[in-house]
Amino acid sequence: MASPSLAAGRWGGWYAQPEIGYVSTLATPIGISYNLGSLQYAAQRIRHLDARLLAGYQSGPLRLFAGLSLGYHLRNTINNRQFTSSDVQAVADALAAPPARLQAALQAGVGVSLWRLDVNARYEWGLTQYRRTIQFQQQSHYLHQNLQQIILEVGYRFYRKS
């Protein structure tokens, strides 16, 4: 993940900073058990562009920050595995369906600045819910997920106030 950043304002050790980023990750594999066997659904590659507004406190090279992230999901690489059972295929198709194109999330993290490089560890909580109804063996099942992820990143500061 790469995140160009630019500090918008500094007040003592406090700051506000907009960022843009590109994320490429694998979704968590999902295991499904049913009365005729089980299904291991392989992960798909998820790609999105993010725009973030973060605020935090920096003391020396170390900082703490939190803020809002808006993501625009690009086309996902979908696992095109075909199943012999139409019920199982319906489940696989529902799992492969793309999430909402625009998603909002909150991020909080810690980081260190080394020259113009930023090294960060973040935790992201999704605010946009992902819901699907799946028909499987004549029953309705509901898939409900929220994005939660740990992000390790290296970013570059285009502007550095001396």
N, C-alpha and C positions, 0 to 999 in steps of 0.2 A: 504494500500500500504506500503510495506517495502522497504527501500533503504539502503543497506550497502554502506558506503562511506569511502574514503581514500584520504586525501589531498595529491596531487602529488607534489605540490610545494607552497612555501609561500615566498613572497617578501614584507616585511612590512605588511600592512593589506591586500594586494592583494593575491589571491590564485587561483590555478587550481585544479580541483577535478574530477576524474572519479567516476561514480556510476553505480551500477546495480540495477534493481528493477523489481518487479512483480506487475502488475496492474490487478484488477478485478473490473469491473464496469458495470452498466446497461446503455444501449443506451437510448437516449431520445425517448419516445413514439411518434409515428407519427399518425396524424389524416388525413384521406383522405375523401373528399366529392365528390360525383358524382351524376348524375341525378337520380339514383335509390335509393340513401341513402348515408350512410357514413360508414367508416371503421376506427376503432381504432386499430392500429397495436401496440401490446404490445412490450415492450422492450426486447431485448435479452441480455444475459450476454456476455461481451467482456473481453477477457483475453489476455494479452501480456507481454512479457519480454522486458525490456528496458535496453539499454546501453547508458549512457549519459557522456558528457564531459562538465563540467560547469566551469565558471570562475567568480570571484566576489571579493567583498571587505568586510572584516570583521573588526568591531570595537567592542572590548569587546565580549559579547555573541551574538550581533546582526550582521546580514550580508544581503547583496544584491547580487544576482547572476543571470547569464543568460548563456545559452549554447544550444548545439545541443543534441537531443535525437533520437536514432534509436530504433524502436520497431519491434519485431518479434511477429506477431499475432498467438496465439495458436487457437485451435478449439473453436469456439463460441458455446454457448448453444442457439439453435435456437427455436423460438416459432413455434411449429408444428401445429398451428391452421389450420383447413381445412374449406374452404368456398364453398358454393354451386355454385357461379358464377365462370366460368373459367377465366373471365377477372380479377375479384377480386383476385382469387387464383394466377394468374400470377403476379399481383402487390405485393402480400404478399411474393411470392417466390423471386422476385427481391430484395425486401427490406431485406430479410433474407440472401441473398448471402453474402459470406464473403468478407471483404475488401482485399486490396493487402496485401500479407503476410508480406512484409517488408515496413515499413513506417518511414518517417523522420519528425521531428517536432522541433520547437524552444521552449525553456522554459525560463521564467523569474520569479523570485520570491524573497521572503524575508524569513528569518529564524532566529531562536535563538538556541544557543547551551547550553545545560544543562548537565554538566558532559560529558558523552559519547553519550548522546542522542541529536539528531537534530530534531527540530520541524519546518516544512516548510509549506508555502502556495505558490503555483506556478500557473502560467497560461501557458497553452500549446497551441501553434498554429500549426496546421498540415501543412506540406509542400507537402505531398503526397495527391493528389486529389482522391476522390472516385466518380466515374461516372457510371451510369447505364442507359440504354435505356429500357423503359417499354412500352409495347404495351397494351393500355387500351381503350376499346370501339372504335376500329378501328383507333386509333390515337397513334402517338408516343409521349411519354412524357420522359423528361430527368431528372434524379435525379442527382444532383450535391451536394456533401457535402465535407466540410473540417473539420477535427477534431479540436475542440476547447473545452478545458475543464479546470476547476479549480481543482487543486489537493491539498489535505491536507494530509500531511504525517508525519510519525515519523520514523526516521532512527537511526541506531547505527553505531558509529565510531569504527572500529576494531583497528585503530592505532590512538593514541593521543600523539602528541609531547608535552612534559612537559616543 
